[in-house]
Amino acid sequence: MASLSGRLLLFVSLLLVVFFSLTIFVLDLAFRDLSERSLRELLDAQLIALVAASDADETGRVQPSRLLGEVRFSQPGSGLYAQIRSAQGERLWQSPSALGVPIDFSGMVPTGQRRFERRELPMQGDAAASPIMVLSAGFNWEIQPGSARDLVFSVATSLAPYEAQLQRYRGQLFGWFAALMAALLIALALLLRMVLAPLRRIEREIGEVEAGQRDQLGTALPRELVGLAGNMNTLLLGERKRVERYRNTLGNLAHSLKTPLAVIRSSLGGQGDAATREMVINQQIDRMDTIVQHQLNRASASAGTAVGQAAVELKPLLVELRAALAKVYLRKDLSIEMDMPAGLAFCGDRGDAFELAGNLLDNACKWCRQQVRIGAALAGEGGRRSQILLTVEDDGPGIGANDRQRILERGTRVDEQVDGQGIGLSMVREIVQLYGGDIRIDGSPLGGARVTVRLPGR
């Protein structure tokens, strides 16, 4: 079934059927046991009444000397029967209710013992066989002083009323549980409709996002779905930023290439010797290559964490960068210290992490005297929505308070005498902003600058 509600209702229905079936079986078993015990107690009371009312006459024949308290013993076919017989099977007395009813009371019962038996009355005409319950007890009856004989007292009752009562009880039991099961399923269906309403709302809002009717999902949702909606909104925002970034990159690329192409066109049709024109064309081609590489680097930033993207562990990446920069700045005899726990990871693209950390370390190594320090720690309580703080500091001249914001702008350099293009820190800022983080520049205890960035991580 495609519907979660349908699946849940189906499985709950199966569980209810199994549970109610077991419950009905146990209740039926308990009712039958209670009925049988009640029936035995009734027969036992009737047997005691029969014994109490019996006495031996002058011929030594034992029979009830007075009317029994139960009227049905006097009504033929009433369903309650009694008999007194000798140990040899001779019938001494039989209740009027047993006239015409072929009840088999035979069977010897030892003196002092009782025996319950279930028997079937044979079919009579169109009537079906009827079950009866028989209680027989053996007594040693004193006929005269010093003279006694063994007798068997028996009472029997028809089980037809009890079977009918049991069938009615079973019918009511099945009806009650069927009604209860239907009520439970209806209540569960209504409950599921209310519980799953936020999911249907999210589905509807996703359709509206696809249709361009809204920019993001609503956040007025139950606590369990707030994280889902937040992640979806982050993904939607990242995709919009990615598209906008690609569009801006194409526009910037087209705009930046207009001038070199115009110079090349004028050089091809202009005056002057061929060597000069070739030099100008090569310069413009190099410039175009630089522009293309720069725009590709800008477009390669991931604009946020993608779905299914694995986290990037920072320590191995920074160790790799430290080894590379130590070779580049071999003349400085650098000391690059690292202080971070193992397993700390950046939730984003590895290329973005490499670009960000590489620019920060390259700047620190370029401006330091000998010492650079890298630190990273988890900010917050941990979990999927945590952040990390990455800090890079050096013992160089530092950055003045007035220049700390200006240095983040593209093409800005504090010292124009030092080689560089002034785009490293601006690239770092762009990447940090794409991941919803922030960047801060202040002074370091080492004497130089300290750059701290906050990024998603765990």
Backbone hydrogen bonds, N-H to C=O, Kabsch-Sander energy under -0.5 kcal/mol:
donor,donor_aa,acceptor,acceptor_aa,energy
7,R,3,S,-2.2
8,L,4,L,-2.7
9,L,5,S,-2.7
10,L,6,G,-2.4
11,F,7,R,-2.7
12,V,8,L,-2.8
13,S,9,L,-2.4
14,L,10,L,-2.2
15,L,11,F,-2.4
16,L,12,V,-2.9
17,V,13,S,-2.6
18,V,14,L,-2.4
19,F,15,L,-3.0
20,F,16,L,-3.3
21,S,17,V,-2.2
22,L,18,V,-2.3
23,T,19,F,-2.4
24,I,20,F,-3.2
25,F,21,S,-2.5
26,V,22,L,-2.5
27,L,23,T,-2.8
28,D,24,I,-2.9
29,L,25,F,-2.5
30,A,26,V,-2.5
31,F,27,L,-2.7
32,R,28,D,-2.7
33,D,29,L,-2.3
34,L,30,A,-2.5
35,S,31,F,-2.7
36,E,32,R,-2.6
37,R,33,D,-2.3
38,S,34,L,-2.4
39,L,35,S,-2.6
40,R,36,E,-2.4
41,E,37,R,-2.3
42,L,38,S,-2.3
43,L,39,L,-2.7
44,D,40,R,-2.6
45,A,41,E,-2.3
46,Q,42,L,-2.4
47,L,43,L,-2.6
48,I,44,D,-2.3
49,A,45,A,-2.2
50,L,46,Q,-2.3
51,V,47,L,-2.5
52,A,48,I,-2.6
53,A,49,A,-1.8
54,S,50,L,-0.8
54,S,51,V,-0.7
55,D,63,Q,-2.3
57,D,61,R,-2.6
60,G,57,D,-1.7
63,Q,55,D,-2.1
65,S,53,A,-3.0
66,R,53,A,-0.6
71,V,69,G,-0.6
73,F,70,E,-1.1
74,S,71,V,-2.1
75,Q,72,R,-0.8
77,G,97,S,-2.3
78,S,75,Q,-1.7
81,Y,156,A,-3.2
83,Q,154,S,-2.5
84,I,93,W,-2.9
85,R,152,V,-2.1
86,S,90,E,-2.7
87,A,150,D,-1.4
89,G,86,S,-1.8
92,L,84,I,-2.7
92,L,90,E,-0.6
93,W,84,I,-2.1
95,S,82,A,-2.5
97,S,73,F,-2.1
98,A,95,S,-2.1
99,L,96,P,-1.6
101,V,98,A,-1.9
103,I,101,V,-2.5
105,F,103,I,-0.9
112,G,138,G,-2.7
113,Q,110,P,-1.9
115,R,136,S,-2.4
117,E,134,V,-2.5
119,R,117,E,-0.5
119,R,132,I,-2.5
121,L,130,S,-3.5
124,Q,127,A,-0.8
127,A,124,Q,-2.0
130,S,121,L,-0.8
132,I,119,R,-3.0
133,M,157,T,-2.4
134,V,117,E,-3.2
135,L,155,V,-2.9
136,S,115,R,-2.3
137,A,153,F,-2.4
138,G,110,P,-0.6
138,G,113,Q,-2.0
139,F,151,L,-2.8
141,W,139,F,-0.8
141,W,149,R,-3.0
143,I,141,W,-0.8
143,I,147,S,-1.4
144,Q,147,S,-1.5
147,S,144,Q,-3.3
149,R,141,W,-2.6
151,L,139,F,-3.0
152,V,85,R,-3.0
153,F,137,A,-2.4
154,S,83,Q,-2.8
155,V,135,L,-2.2
156,A,81,Y,-2.8
157,T,133,M,-1.9
158,S,79,G,-2.7
159,L,131,P,-2.9
163,E,159,L,-3.0
164,A,160,A,-2.6
165,Q,161,P,-2.4
166,L,162,Y,-2.5
167,Q,163,E,-2.3
168,R,164,A,-2.4
169,Y,165,Q,-2.5
170,R,166,L,-2.6
171,G,167,Q,-2.6
172,Q,168,R,-2.6
173,L,169,Y,-2.8
174,F,170,R,-2.8
175,G,171,G,-2.3
176,W,172,Q,-3.1
177,F,173,L,-2.5
178,A,174,F,-2.3
179,A,175,G,-2.4
180,L,176,W,-2.7
181,M,177,F,-2.7
182,A,178,A,-2.4
183,A,179,A,-2.5
184,L,180,L,-2.6
185,L,181,M,-2.5
186,I,182,A,-2.4
187,A,183,A,-2.7
188,L,184,L,-2.8
189,A,185,L,-2.6
190,L,186,I,-2.4
191,L,187,A,-2.6
192,L,188,L,-3.1
193,R,189,A,-2.1
194,M,190,L,-1.9
195,V,191,L,-3.1
196,L,192,L,-3.0
197,A,194,M,-0.7
200,R,196,L,-2.2
201,R,197,A,-2.3
202,I,198,P,-2.5
203,E,199,L,-2.6
204,R,200,R,-2.4
205,E,201,R,-2.7
206,I,202,I,-2.6
207,G,203,E,-1.9
208,E,204,R,-1.9
209,V,205,E,-2.4
210,E,206,I,-2.6
211,A,207,G,-1.9
212,G,209,V,-1.2
213,Q,208,E,-2.9
214,R,208,E,-0.8
221,L,219,T,-2.2
225,L,222,P,-1.7
226,V,222,P,-1.0
226,V,223,R,-0.5
227,G,223,R,-0.7
229,A,225,L,-2.7
230,G,226,V,-2.8
231,N,227,G,-2.7
232,M,228,L,-2.5
233,N,229,A,-2.6
234,T,230,G,-2.4
235,L,231,N,-2.5
236,L,232,M,-2.8
237,L,233,N,-2.9
238,G,234,T,-2.8
239,E,235,L,-2.5
240,R,236,L,-2.4
241,K,237,L,-2.7
242,R,238,G,-2.4
243,V,239,E,-2.7
244,E,240,R,-2.8
245,R,241,K,-2.7
246,Y,242,R,-2.7
247,R,243,V,-2.6
248,N,244,E,-2.9
249,T,245,R,-2.9
250,L,246,Y,-2.6
251,G,247,R,-2.4
252,N,248,N,-3.3
253,L,249,T,-2.8
254,A,250,L,-2.7
255,H,251,G,-2.6
256,S,252,N,-2.9
257,L,253,L,-2.0
258,K,254,A,-0.7
258,K,255,H,-0.6
259,T,255,H,-0.6
261,L,257,L,-2.1
262,A,258,K,-2.1
263,V,259,T,-2.4
264,I,260,P,-2.5
265,R,261,L,-2.6
266,S,262,A,-2.4
267,S,263,V,-2.3
268,L,264,I,-2.5
269,G,265,R,-1.4
270,G,266,S,-0.6
270,G,267,S,-0.5
277,R,273,D,-1.9
278,E,274,A,-2.6
279,M,275,A,-2.2
280,V,276,T,-2.5
281,I,277,R,-2.7
282,N,278,E,-2.6
283,Q,279,M,-2.3
284,Q,280,V,-2.3
285,I,281,I,-2.4
286,D,282,N,-2.6
287,R,283,Q,-2.4
288,M,284,Q,-2.8
289,D,285,I,-2.6
290,T,286,D,-2.4
291,I,287,R,-2.5
292,V,288,M,-2.8
293,Q,289,D,-2.6
294,H,290,T,-2.4
295,Q,291,I,-2.7
296,L,292,V,-2.6
297,N,293,Q,-2.3
298,R,294,H,-2.0
299,A,295,Q,-2.5
300,S,296,L,-1.6
301,A,298,R,-1.0
309,Q,306,A,-1.6
312,V,346,F,-3.1
313,E,311,A,-0.6
314,L,344,L,-2.5
315,K,344,L,-0.5
317,L,313,E,-0.8
318,L,314,L,-2.8
319,V,315,K,-2.4
320,E,316,P,-2.0
321,L,317,L,-2.1
322,R,318,L,-2.7
323,A,319,V,-2.0
324,A,320,E,-1.9
325,L,321,L,-2.8
326,A,322,R,-1.9
327,K,323,A,-1.1
328,V,324,A,-1.7
329,Y,325,L,-2.7
330,L,327,K,-1.0
332,K,329,Y,-1.1
333,D,330,L,-1.1
334,L,329,Y,-0.6
335,S,370,Q,-2.9
337,E,335,S,-0.7
337,E,372,V,-3.0
339,D,374,I,-2.3
344,L,341,P,-1.2
346,F,312,V,-3.5
347,C,345,A,-0.5
347,C,456,P,-2.0
348,G,346,F,-1.5
353,A,349,D,-2.2
354,F,350,R,-2.8
355,E,351,G,-2.6
356,L,352,D,-2.8
357,A,353,A,-2.6
358,G,354,F,-2.2
359,N,355,E,-2.0
360,L,356,L,-2.1
361,L,357,A,-2.7
362,D,358,G,-2.5
363,N,359,N,-2.3
364,A,360,L,-2.2
365,C,361,L,-3.0
366,K,362,D,-2.1
367,W,363,N,-2.2
368,C,364,A,-1.8
372,V,335,S,-2.8
373,R,393,E,-2.8
374,I,337,E,-2.7
375,G,391,T,-2.8
376,A,339,D,-1.7
377,A,389,L,-1.6
379,A,387,Q,-3.6
380,G,378,L,-0.5
386,S,383,G,-1.2
387,Q,379,A,-1.6
388,I,455,L,-3.2
389,L,377,A,-2.9
390,L,388,I,-0.6
390,L,453,V,-2.6
391,T,375,G,-3.4
391,T,389,L,-0.5
392,V,451,V,-2.3
393,E,373,R,-2.4
394,D,449,A,-1.6
395,D,371,Q,-1.4
403,D,400,G,-1.0
404,R,400,G,-0.8
404,R,401,A,-0.5
407,I,403,D,-2.4
408,L,405,Q,-1.0
409,E,406,R,-1.7
411,G,422,G,-2.2
412,T,409,E,-1.7
412,T,422,G,-0.8
416,E,414,V,-0.6
418,V,415,D,-1.1
427,M,423,I,-2.2
428,V,424,G,-1.9
429,R,425,L,-2.6
430,E,426,S,-2.3
431,I,427,M,-2.4
432,V,428,V,-2.5
433,Q,429,R,-2.6
434,L,430,E,-2.1
435,Y,431,I,-1.3
436,G,433,Q,-1.5
437,G,432,V,-2.7
438,D,454,R,-0.8
440,R,452,T,-2.6
442,D,450,R,-2.5
444,S,448,G,-2.5
447,G,444,S,-2.0
448,G,394,D,-1.6
450,R,442,D,-2.9
451,V,392,V,-2.9
452,T,440,R,-3.0
452,T,450,R,-0.5
453,V,390,L,-2.5
454,R,438,D,-2.6
455,L,388,I,-2.3
457,G,386,S,-1.7
458,R,345,A,-1.9
